[in-house]
Amino acid sequence: MSDRFKQGDATRTRTLGEAHVARSKTTRDGFNGPFLDLLTESAWGHVWSSDAIPPRQRSMVTLALLAGLGNWEEFELHLRATANTGCTRDDIREVLMHVAIYAGVPRANHGFKIAREILDQMEKSHD
């Protein structure tokens, strides 16, 4: 296990939360293991672990890209991770406004629908 992998695993856990990472590790097998290693080392070890931009901004960029591409399952995952990255409800609204202009109103509209549901759930669970 490389240092970059270890760093990626720590960043992934800090960003997505221990519960999510623990659950995802139960799905690891001989088929998807190499893919999960690639994600941990590259996405989490190289990109998310970089200190070039802070987690809040990285989270905003990620949400914009995922919404713009219509990757809703990953959008939901990273939306929940905003509790750990410092990205606010206002930040998310602004991200989706950008998505509307640069990627299309239907993508932003669906992103707003998902965001409202998940953010409301997250707020209720903190009450």
C-alpha positions in Angstrom: 0.0 0.0 0.0 1.6 3.3 -1.2 1.8 6.5 0.9 -0.5 8.1 -1.7 -3.1 5.4 -1.2 -2.9 5.9 2.6 -3.3 9.6 2.2 -6.2 9.1 -0.2 -7.9 6.7 2.2 -7.6 9.3 5.0 -8.9 12.1 2.8 -11.8 10.0 1.6 -12.7 9.1 5.1 -12.5 12.7 6.3 -14.6 13.9 3.4 -17.2 11.3 3.0 -17.3 10.1 6.6 -16.3 6.9 8.4 -19.7 5.2 8.0 -19.8 5.6 4.2 -16.2 4.5 3.7 -16.7 1.4 6.0 -19.9 0.5 4.1 -18.2 0.9 0.7 -15.3 -1.4 1.8 -17.7 -4.2 2.3 -18.5 -4.3 -1.4 -14.8 -4.8 -2.3 -14.0 -8.0 -4.1 -11.6 -9.4 -6.7 -13.5 -7.8 -9.5 -13.8 -4.2 -8.3 -10.8 -4.0 -6.0 -8.3 -2.7 -8.6 -10.9 0.0 -9.5 -11.4 1.1 -5.9 -7.6 1.2 -5.5 -7.3 3.5 -8.5 -10.0 5.8 -7.1 -8.4 5.9 -3.7 -5.0 6.7 -5.0 -5.8 9.0 -7.9 -9.1 10.8 -7.0 -8.6 10.9 -3.2 -4.8 10.7 -3.0 -3.8 13.0 -5.8 -6.8 15.3 -6.4 -8.7 15.6 -3.1 -5.5 15.5 -1.0 -3.9 18.4 -2.8 -3.8 21.6 -0.8 -4.0 23.8 -4.0 -7.6 24.6 -3.1 -9.4 24.1 0.1 -12.0 21.3 0.6 -14.9 23.8 0.5 -14.0 25.0 -3.0 -13.1 21.5 -4.2 -16.5 20.3 -3.0 -18.2 23.1 -5.0 -16.3 22.3 -8.1 -17.1 18.6 -7.7 -20.8 19.4 -7.2 -20.9 21.6 -10.3 -19.3 18.9 -12.5 -21.4 16.1 -11.2 -24.6 18.1 -11.7 -23.6 19.4 -15.1 -22.9 15.8 -16.2 -26.0 14.4 -14.6 -24.2 12.0 -12.3 -26.9 12.2 -9.7 -25.8 9.3 -7.5 -22.3 10.8 -7.1 -23.9 14.3 -6.7 -25.9 13.0 -3.7 -22.8 11.5 -2.2 -20.8 14.7 -2.5 -23.8 16.8 -1.4 -23.8 14.8 1.9 -20.1 15.3 2.2 -20.6 19.1 2.3 -21.2 18.6 6.1 -17.5 17.7 6.3 -16.1 20.1 3.7 -17.6 23.4 4.9 -19.6 24.0 1.8 -22.8 25.9 2.8 -26.4 25.8 1.6 -25.7 29.2 0.0 -22.6 27.8 -1.7 -24.7 24.9 -3.1 -27.3 27.3 -4.4 -24.6 29.3 -6.2 -23.1 26.2 -7.7 -26.4 25.2 -9.1 -27.0 28.7 -10.5 -23.7 28.3 -12.4 -24.8 24.9 -13.6 -28.0 26.4 -15.0 -26.0 28.9 -17.1 -23.2 26.7 -18.2 -24.7 23.2 -18.3 -28.4 23.8 -18.7 -31.5 24.6 -16.7 -32.8 21.0 -16.6 -29.6 19.8 -14.9 -29.7 22.6 -12.4 -33.4 22.1 -11.8 -32.9 18.4 -11.0 -29.9 19.4 -8.8 -32.0 21.9 -6.9 -34.6 19.2 -6.3 -32.1 16.7 -5.0 -30.2 19.3 -2.9 -33.4 20.6 -1.2 -34.4 17.0 -0.2 -30.9 16.0 1.1 -30.1 19.3 2.8 -33.4 19.3 4.6 -32.8 15.8 5.7 -29.3 16.7 6.9 -30.7 19.7 8.9 -33.4 17.6 10.5 -30.8 15.0 11.6 -28.8 17.8 13.4 -31.8 19.1 15.3 
